[in-house]
Amino acid sequence: MSLSSREFDSKINDPIVRYKEDRDVAYGKNPYQRVDVFFPESVYERPSEVMIMIHGGNWFFGDKWFLQPSVDEVMKARKNLTIVNINYTITVLDPRKTMFEQQMADIDSCVSYLRRNVAKYNIRADRFAIMGASAGAHLALSYAYTLGKKKIHTVLGMSAITELASAKYLTPTLINDIKGLTGYDERKKNEEVLVKASPVHLASADAPRTILLYGLDDGSVAVRQQTLLRERLLALKVPNSLYTLKGQGHNVEAKYVAETILGGLGADEYDLYSEEF
């Protein structure tokens, strides 16, 4: 992985005793703002790094259990990494805000909750990464490039939607969902809302290191959605990687998601710890 310009010293290889769980914890007031936290007990009582995971579902449905298989695969590696699997608002609760704005606020509220509870979970407030799948990947990238720019050190996107303003790279279903997500109205010609919700346009030179994962048999999201963002990041000189997998579709198998997370965060020999515990 060629990310040498901004390398960091990973601590996730510190040995752990076991994982503890804190499920369906409220990080906000509305019923969608719930999170499962899987946090390791460090042998040396050292605080862990954090990976926040965001499920897909076309922005308007889905649940954190979608990513539970990937959570389970990551935990098999027994690394000093707290895994945070979140739900977020999938119904418009505040008509004054777009769904995109509400979902960005949800992620930021979750980050704030974790920062307030560093002692409870024994986590490092300065070592947050974020990962998303499909629509969740769009949200993870969008957050990392805006509200989370100074809070997130690495963002991982699986089957990511990165350019919302160009219909030629989108399926009809995605176009309809994007209208609901952003408030885009063809009659008003308010294309700026699409640009402001597109990671390709949100990325800047100080964006966090970015890793993209894509199944080449994906029939829902075009590979061009990945390469557009990669080209933008290369132009900005932001450390990034794009991994494409033969024989994988839109929902990349959990083992590959886990390998990308662990490899991206500096795990050593994680394949040696695949037994149950």
N, C-alpha and C positions, 0 to 999 in steps of 0.2 A: 504494500500500500504506500504510494508515494505522497506522503504528507510531511516531508522532512522540514518544511519551512516553519511549521508551528507544532513541533512535537511536544509531548508532555510526559511527565513521569507518572505512569499508572500505578495505583495502589490496589487494584482489584485482585491481585494475586496473593495478598495476605491470606493465610489459612483461616477457615471458619469452623465452628463446631456444628452448627445447624442453622436452619432458617426458621424464623418466627413469622406469624401472620397477623395482620390487622385488617379485617375485611369489612367492606361496605361502610367505611368511615366517611362522615360528612366533611367536605372541605369548603362547603358553602351552604346557603340556606335553601336552595331549590332542590327538589327531589332527585334531579339528575346528577347533582354534584356529589358523587360518591366515588370512593377510591379503595382499591385493595393494595395494601403495602406488604411486601415480602422482604423482611430485613434480616440480614445475617448476624449471628452472634460470633464476633471475631475472637479468635484464640487469644490475641494480644489486646483485646478491647479497643482496637483502632476503629475510628469512624469509617464508614463505607462510602463509596461513590454511589451515585443515584442514576437510574435509567427510568424515565417516564415513558409509558407506552400508551398510544392512542389508537383505538380501534377504528375500522372503516365502517362503511354503510351508507355511502352517498350523502353524508352529512345529516340525513333526516331519519335514520334508523340505525340499529346496531347496539351492541353492548360489549362491555369489557370482557365478557367470557369468550368473545371471538378470538382474543389474543392469549387466552389461558394456555393453549398448547405451547406457544412460544415462551411464555413465562416459565412453564414447567421445564422446557429444554434448557433455558438459561440457568435455572436453579440446579440442574444436574451437574453443572460445572463446578459448583461449590466455591464460588468466588465471593470476595468481599464487596458485593454489589447489591444495593437495595433496588428492588424492582417495584415500580409504582404503576399499576394498571388502572386507568381512569375511565369513568363515564363522564359524559358532558351533555349539555343541553341539545336535544334533537327536536324540540318543538319551540316555536317562537313564544317566549314568555314576556318579552318587552317589545311592544310594537314600535317603540322609538328607536330600536336598534335592529340592524340586520342580523340574520342568523350567524353570519361570519363574525360580526363584532361580539355577539354573545359567546360564541365558542372560543374566540381568542381570550375573552375575559375569564372564561372557565379555566383554561389552561393556566393563566396567570394566577388565578385564585388558588389553584392546586400547588403551584410553585411556592406561593406565599405561605400556604398551610405547612408545606414541608419545611420551609425555612424557619417557621415558628416552632417546629417540633424536632429540631436537630438533636436535642438531648434525648427525646423519647425514642427515636429510631437510631440514634448514634450514627448520624450521617454527616457528610461534609457539605456545607452550604455552598462551597465554591466548586463543587465537582458534579454538576448536573448535566446529564445528556438527555436527549429526547428522541423517541422513535415513533413512527406512525405507519399505518398500513392503508393504502388507497386514499380515501378521503381523509383518513387520519394522518397520512403522510403529507398531504397538502396542508393540513392544519399544523403539523409539527414543523414543517419548513417555514410556513408563514410566521409562526410564533417565533422561531429561532432567529428569523431575519428582522423582526420588529421588536415587540415587547420583551422578548427573551434574549436579545442580542448580547446583553452583558450578564445574563444569568445562565446561559447554555453554552457549553464548550464544544459539543458535538451533536449534530442532528443526523438521523438516519431515516430515509424514506423508502418504503417498499411499495412498488407500483404507484408511484406518486403522480398526481395531477399538478403540473407546475405552471401551465399557461392557460388561463381561463379566457383570455381576450381574443383568441383565434379559433373560430369554429371548425376550421379544417383539421384540427388536431383533436377534436372532441366527437364522441358519439352523440346521437340525438338525446339519449337518456341523460347523459352528463350535462348537455346544454340546458335542458329543462331544470335539472337540479341546481345548476349554477345560477340560474335566474332567481330561484327561490333563496339560494344562499346569500347572494350579493345585493338583491333588489334591482337587478338589471331589468330595464324596460325598453324594448325596441322602439316604442313610440317616443320615448324621451331621449333616446340615443345617448344614454348616460354610460358610455363605454368606460369612463374613468373608474367606475366601481369594480369592473372586471380587472383592470390593471392593478388597482390597489389591493386586490385579493390574490394576485398571481406571484408565487415565489420567484419566477424568472425576473419580474420587475422589482420585487422587494429586495432582492439580494444586493449587497454593497460590499465594498472592499474589506470591511471589518466584520463580515458575516462569519459565523462559526464554521469550523471544518464540517464538511458534508459528505455523507456516504449514501449512494443510491443503489437499490437492489431491484432487479426487474426480471420477470420470467418471459422468455422470448415467445411463449405461446399465449401471452396475454391478449384476450379478445376484447377487453374493456377499455384499457388505457394504452395509447400508442407509445411505442418506443421513443418517438420524437419528443414526447413530453419529458423524457429523461435527458436526451441529448441536448435539448434547448437549454436546460438548466446547467448542464455540465459545461457547455460552451460559454455561458454567461459567467460562471464561476472561474473558469480558466482565464477569461479576459480580465476578471477582477483580481486574479492571482490568489483566490481563496483555495486552500487545500481541499481537494475533493477526489472521490473515486466513484466509478460506476461499474457495478458487477451485473452481468447478464447471465442467465441460467437457461440452458437448453432443457426442454422437457418440462418446464414449469410454467404455469399459467398465472392468472391474476392473483390468486391466493397462493403465494409461494409457501412451500412446506416449512413447518415450524423449525425443523433442524437447520435449514439454511438461514432462516431469520436469526436464530440463536447464534450460529457461527459468525454471521455478519456483525451482530452486536458485540460478541465477545472479542472477535478479532479487531473490530474498530476501537474498542476500549482498552486494548493492550493485554488481553488474557493470554497466559502461557499454558500450553498443553491441556486446553480445556477438554480435548477428546479423551483424556485418560480418566475422567471423572463421570462417566455416563451411567454408572450403576445407581440403583435406587438407594435412598438413605432416609 
